[in-house]
Amino acid sequence: MPLPVKTVTMVVHNWIFYNVYLLLNMILLGQAKDSGSSADDFKNNEEKNIATYQKLFRYQRSLQKEAINHLLQMNTVNQYKFTKSTLEEIFKILTEARNDLTKWGYLAEDAFPSNMTVRNSLSQILEKTALFSDLMLKLPDVAHDLFDKNDPWRICIAWCIVFCQKSKIYDDVHQKMLAVLSQELEFIPKDPAYSNPFRKTVEASLPKEVVKTKKKPKKGPKLSQNV
């Protein structure tokens, strides 16, 4: 039996706890470079920090995938409602995180950050971009209906995709996911063999309740179909 929307939402957004746990791990690992540290020590320390975060990132991804699986079991109306609220939250977080990283001048190629604000923003970009990918690739019709005409969202996720591609965190699996996402969003040309098995026709996938709430045409004279 599918979990209620509220429960799934709690699962998806419990990343806060794991970000706090990440910060504690970074402190225990002694991320800050002291004045007597060699370049090799600093490199080794950064590799440890990245490895620690990657473990937490993989665990977070397992929770996200579990939530998506529950979402796929919901009826279409609840799928639409949950996807809408989740996308709104995702892009609120991504926009704020992007602004923070830009303000601090942090680039994807830079060393893993010691600044807690920058580190948290980096974590949000990486995790929420992955969650968005799950929604877009596994619920494409619903997600496209909500996303495609939202230009600020398109600009934001395009930036996030490039950022994540350049980061040291995403492994080969997630890099491939970004490549598929870029094709799904038509940011890059689609491979001739590209096909999303989750995609249906829009008419078949969108709930009647949602279609009814879409903007109705204004009453008035209409052109004949023969014109």
Residue pairs with C-beta under 8 A, 6 or more apart in sequence:
2 70
2 73
2 74
2 78
3 11
3 70
5 74
5 78
5 81
5 82
7 70
8 67
8 70
8 71
8 82
9 82
9 85
9 86
11 63
11 66
11 67
11 70
12 63
12 64
12 67
12 86
12 131
13 89
14 63
15 60
15 63
15 123
15 124
15 127
18 56
18 59
18 60
19 120
19 123
21 56
22 52
22 53
22 56
22 119
22 123
23 116
23 119
23 120
25 52
25 56
26 49
26 52
26 114
26 119
29 45
29 48
29 49
29 52
30 45
31 45
31 49
31 112
31 114
32 114
33 41
33 42
33 45
33 114
37 45
46 111
46 112
49 112
50 112
50 168
50 169
53 112
53 123
53 169
54 169
54 171
57 123
57 126
57 127
57 169
60 127
61 127
61 130
64 127
64 130
64 131
64 134
65 134
68 134
68 135
68 138
71 79
71 82
71 83
71 139
72 79
72 138
72 139
74 82
75 207
76 142
76 205
76 206
76 207
77 207
77 209
77 210
79 139
79 142
80 142
80 206
80 207
80 210
83 135
83 139
83 142
83 143
83 146
84 146
86 131
86 135
87 132
87 135
87 143
87 146
87 147
87 153
90 128
90 131
90 132
90 135
91 152
91 153
91 156
91 157
93 124
93 128
94 124
94 125
94 128
94 129
94 132
94 156
94 157
94 160
95 152
95 156
96 121
96 124
97 120
97 121
97 122
97 124
97 125
97 128
98 121
98 125
98 156
98 159
98 160
100 117
100 118
100 121
101 118
101 121
101 122
101 125
101 163
104 115
104 117
104 118
104 121
106 113
106 118
106 121
106 122
107 166
108 162
108 163
108 164
108 165
108 166
108 167
109 166
112 119
112 168
113 119
113 122
122 167
125 160
125 163
125 164
126 164
126 167
126 169
126 170
128 160
129 157
129 160
129 161
129 163
129 164
129 178
130 164
130 174
130 177
132 157
132 160
133 177
133 178
133 181
135 143
136 143
136 144
136 147
136 181
136 184
136 185
137 177
137 180
137 181
137 184
137 196
137 198
138 198
139 198
140 184
140 196
140 198
140 199
141 199
141 200
141 201
141 202
141 205
141 206
142 205
142 206
144 202
145 202
145 206
145 210
147 153
147 154
148 154
154 185
157 185
158 185
158 187
161 178
161 181
161 182
161 187
164 170
164 174
164 178
165 175
165 178
170 178
179 188
180 194
182 188
183 189
183 190
183 191
183 194
184 196
